[in-house]
């Protein structure tokens, strides 16, 4: 069954379905799902060392070059998720274990994730996204057959079953890019990590708040001076 299930969920007596107002998050629902699951399946099918070597051999073309491979990355950022997805399909092409069904499943999943990020989506696009998910589901059993799932004979993964919510959300609430947490996650760097590094690490909370206030005052003053 699905992991994380409880007998009586918190929304049991709400009278509404939370899936309609808690929208699909692209960062965790798509990018992190691909990193945590399909990426590991591919590493098993192709071989971790072979996958690393193929990434190391890639030319530098304008986005992140995984010069040490990907197996040593313990915690990937959203940017690394994006750059990994940009290159994974050509990287695995021709590898032993990358049989046609594997390629079809991964290609369909990547196409779906990319289309889910579009700032504008038509009914035709949403219909195409549903078709891409069908292609993935038609081929996903290959990851059970080739042992990528280990001793688990199923693909009951909550984030996998939540993928179609991007289509439903687009109909009811707008495109998924409006609800991604990538922007908020990125702000952890300039508004938390960088500020902490600027403190003396003693009673840093007050110092961080003072720095935020100072930065805002500088920004407002600069904006005013530019306006006049």
MODELLER restraints for C-alpha pairs under 7 A, 6 or more apart:
rsr = mdl.restraints
at = mdl.atoms
rsr.add(forms.Gaussian(group=physical.xy_distance, feature=features.Distance(at['CA:1:A'], at['CA:156:A']), mean=6.13, stdev=0.5))
rsr.add(forms.Gaussian(group=physical.xy_distance, feature=features.Distance(at['CA:2:A'], at['CA:156:A']), mean=5.37, stdev=0.5))
rsr.add(forms.Gaussian(group=physical.xy_distance, feature=features.Distance(at['CA:2:A'], at['CA:157:A']), mean=6.07, stdev=0.5))
rsr.add(forms.Gaussian(group=physical.xy_distance, feature=features.Distance(at['CA:2:A'], at['CA:158:A']), mean=6.15, stdev=0.5))
rsr.add(forms.Gaussian(group=physical.xy_distance, feature=features.Distance(at['CA:20:A'], at['CA:169:A']), mean=6.93, stdev=0.5))
rsr.add(forms.Gaussian(group=physical.xy_distance, feature=features.Distance(at['CA:23:A'], at['CA:169:A']), mean=6.19, stdev=0.5))
rsr.add(forms.Gaussian(group=physical.xy_distance, feature=features.Distance(at['CA:23:A'], at['CA:179:A']), mean=6.66, stdev=0.5))
rsr.add(forms.Gaussian(group=physical.xy_distance, feature=features.Distance(at['CA:24:A'], at['CA:165:A']), mean=6.03, stdev=0.5))
rsr.add(forms.Gaussian(group=physical.xy_distance, feature=features.Distance(at['CA:24:A'], at['CA:166:A']), mean=5.73, stdev=0.5))
rsr.add(forms.Gaussian(group=physical.xy_distance, feature=features.Distance(at['CA:24:A'], at['CA:176:A']), mean=6.60, stdev=0.5))
rsr.add(forms.Gaussian(group=physical.xy_distance, feature=features.Distance(at['CA:25:A'], at['CA:179:A']), mean=6.16, stdev=0.5))
rsr.add(forms.Gaussian(group=physical.xy_distance, feature=features.Distance(at['CA:25:A'], at['CA:180:A']), mean=4.81, stdev=0.5))
rsr.add(forms.Gaussian(group=physical.xy_distance, feature=features.Distance(at['CA:25:A'], at['CA:181:A']), mean=6.49, stdev=0.5))
rsr.add(forms.Gaussian(group=physical.xy_distance, feature=features.Distance(at['CA:26:A'], at['CA:176:A']), mean=6.81, stdev=0.5))
rsr.add(forms.Gaussian(group=physical.xy_distance, feature=features.Distance(at['CA:26:A'], at['CA:180:A']), mean=5.20, stdev=0.5))
rsr.add(forms.Gaussian(group=physical.xy_distance, feature=features.Distance(at['CA:27:A'], at['CA:78:A']), mean=6.79, stdev=0.5))
rsr.add(forms.Gaussian(group=physical.xy_distance, feature=features.Distance(at['CA:27:A'], at['CA:180:A']), mean=6.13, stdev=0.5))
rsr.add(forms.Gaussian(group=physical.xy_distance, feature=features.Distance(at['CA:27:A'], at['CA:181:A']), mean=6.27, stdev=0.5))
rsr.add(forms.Gaussian(group=physical.xy_distance, feature=features.Distance(at['CA:27:A'], at['CA:182:A']), mean=5.92, stdev=0.5))
rsr.add(forms.Gaussian(group=physical.xy_distance, feature=features.Distance(at['CA:29:A'], at['CA:159:A']), mean=5.72, stdev=0.5))
rsr.add(forms.Gaussian(group=physical.xy_distance, feature=features.Distance(at['CA:29:A'], at['CA:163:A']), mean=6.96, stdev=0.5))
rsr.add(forms.Gaussian(group=physical.xy_distance, feature=features.Distance(at['CA:30:A'], at['CA:113:A']), mean=6.34, stdev=0.5))
rsr.add(forms.Gaussian(group=physical.xy_distance, feature=features.Distance(at['CA:31:A'], at['CA:81:A']), mean=5.88, stdev=0.5))
rsr.add(forms.Gaussian(group=physical.xy_distance, feature=features.Distance(at['CA:33:A'], at['CA:159:A']), mean=6.31, stdev=0.5))
rsr.add(forms.Gaussian(group=physical.xy_distance, feature=features.Distance(at['CA:35:A'], at['CA:81:A']), mean=6.74, stdev=0.5))
rsr.add(forms.Gaussian(group=physical.xy_distance, feature=features.Distance(at['CA:41:A'], at['CA:143:A']), mean=6.85, stdev=0.5))
rsr.add(forms.Gaussian(group=physical.xy_distance, feature=features.Distance(at['CA:41:A'], at['CA:148:A']), mean=4.81, stdev=0.5))
rsr.add(forms.Gaussian(group=physical.xy_distance, feature=features.Distance(at['CA:41:A'], at['CA:149:A']), mean=6.84, stdev=0.5))
rsr.add(forms.Gaussian(group=physical.xy_distance, feature=features.Distance(at['CA:43:A'], at['CA:51:A']), mean=6.32, stdev=0.5))
rsr.add(forms.Gaussian(group=physical.xy_distance, feature=features.Distance(at['CA:44:A'], at['CA:148:A']), mean=5.57, stdev=0.5))
rsr.add(forms.Gaussian(group=physical.xy_distance, feature=features.Distance(at['CA:45:A'], at['CA:97:A']), mean=5.45, stdev=0.5))
rsr.add(forms.Gaussian(group=physical.xy_distance, feature=features.Distance(at['CA:45:A'], at['CA:148:A']), mean=6.13, stdev=0.5))
rsr.add(forms.Gaussian(group=physical.xy_distance, feature=features.Distance(at['CA:46:A'], at['CA:95:A']), mean=6.54, stdev=0.5))
rsr.add(forms.Gaussian(group=physical.xy_distance, feature=features.Distance(at['CA:46:A'], at['CA:96:A']), mean=6.15, stdev=0.5))
rsr.add(forms.Gaussian(group=physical.xy_distance, feature=features.Distance(at['CA:46:A'], at['CA:97:A']), mean=5.43, stdev=0.5))
rsr.add(forms.Gaussian(group=physical.xy_distance, feature=features.Distance(at['CA:46:A'], at['CA:98:A']), mean=6.77, stdev=0.5))
rsr.add(forms.Gaussian(group=physical.xy_distance, feature=features.Distance(at['CA:48:A'], at['CA:71:A']), mean=6.75, stdev=0.5))
rsr.add(forms.Gaussian(group=physical.xy_distance, feature=features.Distance(at['CA:52:A'], at['CA:69:A']), mean=4.03, stdev=0.5))
rsr.add(forms.Gaussian(group=physical.xy_distance, feature=features.Distance(at['CA:52:A'], at['CA:70:A']), mean=5.96, stdev=0.5))
rsr.add(forms.Gaussian(group=physical.xy_distance, feature=features.Distance(at['CA:52:A'], at['CA:71:A']), mean=6.77, stdev=0.5))
rsr.add(forms.Gaussian(group=physical.xy_distance, feature=features.Distance(at['CA:53:A'], at['CA:69:A']), mean=6.59, stdev=0.5))
rsr.add(forms.Gaussian(group=physical.xy_distance, feature=features.Distance(at['CA:54:A'], at['CA:91:A']), mean=6.15, stdev=0.5))
rsr.add(forms.Gaussian(group=physical.xy_distance, feature=features.Distance(at['CA:55:A'], at['CA:66:A']), mean=6.00, stdev=0.5))
rsr.add(forms.Gaussian(group=physical.xy_distance, feature=features.Distance(at['CA:55:A'], at['CA:69:A']), mean=5.52, stdev=0.5))
rsr.add(forms.Gaussian(group=physical.xy_distance, feature=features.Distance(at['CA:55:A'], at['CA:91:A']), mean=6.75, stdev=0.5))
rsr.add(forms.Gaussian(group=physical.xy_distance, feature=features.Distance(at['CA:56:A'], at['CA:66:A']), mean=6.08, stdev=0.5))
rsr.add(forms.Gaussian(group=physical.xy_distance, feature=features.Distance(at['CA:56:A'], at['CA:67:A']), mean=4.84, stdev=0.5))
rsr.add(forms.Gaussian(group=physical.xy_distance, feature=features.Distance(at['CA:56:A'], at['CA:68:A']), mean=6.22, stdev=0.5))
rsr.add(forms.Gaussian(group=physical.xy_distance, feature=features.Distance(at['CA:56:A'], at['CA:69:A']), mean=5.63, stdev=0.5))
rsr.add(forms.Gaussian(group=physical.xy_distance, feature=features.Distance(at['CA:63:A'], at['CA:83:A']), mean=6.26, stdev=0.5))
rsr.add(forms.Gaussian(group=physical.xy_distance, feature=features.Distance(at['CA:64:A'], at['CA:83:A']), mean=5.96, stdev=0.5))
rsr.add(forms.Gaussian(group=physical.xy_distance, feature=features.Distance(at['CA:89:A'], at['CA:107:A']), mean=6.94, stdev=0.5))
rsr.add(forms.Gaussian(group=physical.xy_distance, feature=features.Distance(at['CA:92:A'], at['CA:98:A']), mean=6.47, stdev=0.5))
rsr.add(forms.Gaussian(group=physical.xy_distance, feature=features.Distance(at['CA:101:A'], at['CA:139:A']), mean=5.63, stdev=0.5))
rsr.add(forms.Gaussian(group=physical.xy_distance, feature=features.Distance(at['CA:101:A'], at['CA:142:A']), mean=6.67, stdev=0.5))
rsr.add(forms.Gaussian(group=physical.xy_distance, feature=features.Distance(at['CA:102:A'], at['CA:142:A']), mean=6.68, stdev=0.5))
rsr.add(forms.Gaussian(group=physical.xy_distance, feature=features.Distance(at['CA:105:A'], at['CA:135:A']), mean=6.63, stdev=0.5))
rsr.add(forms.Gaussian(group=physical.xy_distance, feature=features.Distance(at['CA:105:A'], at['CA:136:A']), mean=4.45, stdev=0.5))
rsr.add(forms.Gaussian(group=physical.xy_distance, feature=features.Distance(at['CA:105:A'], at['CA:139:A']), mean=5.53, stdev=0.5))
rsr.add(forms.Gaussian(group=physical.xy_distance, feature=features.Distance(at['CA:105:A'], at['CA:140:A']), mean=6.17, stdev=0.5))
rsr.add(forms.Gaussian(group=physical.xy_distance, feature=features.Distance(at['CA:108:A'], at['CA:132:A']), mean=5.08, stdev=0.5))
rsr.add(forms.Gaussian(group=physical.xy_distance, feature=features.Distance(at['CA:108:A'], at['CA:133:A']), mean=6.76, stdev=0.5))
rsr.add(forms.Gaussian(group=physical.xy_distance, feature=features.Distance(at['CA:108:A'], at['CA:135:A']), mean=6.31, stdev=0.5))
rsr.add(forms.Gaussian(group=physical.xy_distance, feature=features.Distance(at['CA:108:A'], at['CA:136:A']), mean=5.71, stdev=0.5))
rsr.add(forms.Gaussian(group=physical.xy_distance, feature=features.Distance(at['CA:109:A'], at['CA:132:A']), mean=6.87, stdev=0.5))
rsr.add(forms.Gaussian(group=physical.xy_distance, feature=features.Distance(at['CA:109:A'], at['CA:133:A']), mean=6.79, stdev=0.5))
rsr.add(forms.Gaussian(group=physical.xy_distance, feature=features.Distance(at['CA:109:A'], at['CA:136:A']), mean=6.25, stdev=0.5))
rsr.add(forms.Gaussian(group=physical.xy_distance, feature=features.Distance(at['CA:112:A'], at['CA:129:A']), mean=5.53, stdev=0.5))
rsr.add(forms.Gaussian(group=physical.xy_distance, feature=features.Distance(at['CA:112:A'], at['CA:132:A']), mean=6.07, stdev=0.5))
rsr.add(forms.Gaussian(group=physical.xy_distance, feature=features.Distance(at['CA:116:A'], at['CA:166:A']), mean=6.60, stdev=0.5))
rsr.add(forms.Gaussian(group=physical.xy_distance, feature=features.Distance(at['CA:116:A'], at['CA:176:A']), mean=6.48, stdev=0.5))
rsr.add(forms.Gaussian(group=physical.xy_distance, feature=features.Distance(at['CA:117:A'], at['CA:176:A']), mean=6.50, stdev=0.5))
rsr.add(forms.Gaussian(group=physical.xy_distance, feature=features.Distance(at['CA:117:A'], at['CA:177:A']), mean=5.43, stdev=0.5))
rsr.add(forms.Gaussian(group=physical.xy_distance, feature=features.Distance(at['CA:119:A'], at['CA:175:A']), mean=6.45, stdev=0.5))
rsr.add(forms.Gaussian(group=physical.xy_distance, feature=features.Distance(at['CA:119:A'], at['CA:177:A']), mean=6.39, stdev=0.5))
rsr.add(forms.Gaussian(group=physical.xy_distance, feature=features.Distance(at['CA:120:A'], at['CA:175:A']), mean=6.82, stdev=0.5))
rsr.add(forms.Gaussian(group=physical.xy_distance, feature=features.Distance(at['CA:121:A'], at['CA:175:A']), mean=6.89, stdev=0.5))
rsr.add(forms.Gaussian(group=physical.xy_distance, feature=features.Distance(at['CA:126:A'], at['CA:167:A']), mean=6.07, stdev=0.5))
rsr.add(forms.Gaussian(group=physical.xy_distance, feature=features.Distance(at['CA:143:A'], at['CA:149:A']), mean=6.26, stdev=0.5))
rsr.add(forms.Gaussian(group=physical.xy_distance, feature=features.Distance(at['CA:144:A'], at['CA:153:A']), mean=6.11, stdev=0.5))
rsr.add(forms.Gaussian(group=physical.xy_distance, feature=features.Distance(at['CA:166:A'], at['CA:176:A']), mean=5.99, stdev=0.5))
rsr.add(forms.Gaussian(group=physical.xy_distance, feature=features.Distance(at['CA:169:A'], at['CA:175:A']), mean=6.87, stdev=0.5))
rsr.add(forms.Gaussian(group=physical.xy_distance, feature=features.Distance(at['CA:169:A'], at['CA:176:A']), mean=6.91, stdev=0.5))
rsr.add(forms.Gaussian(group=physical.xy_distance, feature=features.Distance(at['CA:170:A'], at['CA:176:A']), mean=6.57, stdev=0.5))
rsr.add(forms.Gaussian(group=physical.xy_distance, feature=features.Distance(at['CA:195:A'], at['CA:208:A']), mean=5.66, stdev=0.5))
rsr.add(forms.Gaussian(group=physical.xy_distance, feature=features.Distance(at['CA:196:A'], at['CA:204:A']), mean=6.67, stdev=0.5))
rsr.add(forms.Gaussian(group=physical.xy_distance, feature=features.Distance(at['CA:196:A'], at['CA:208:A']), mean=6.41, stdev=0.5))
rsr.add(forms.Gaussian(group=physical.xy_distance, feature=features.Distance(at['CA:199:A'], at['CA:207:A']), mean=6.29, stdev=0.5))
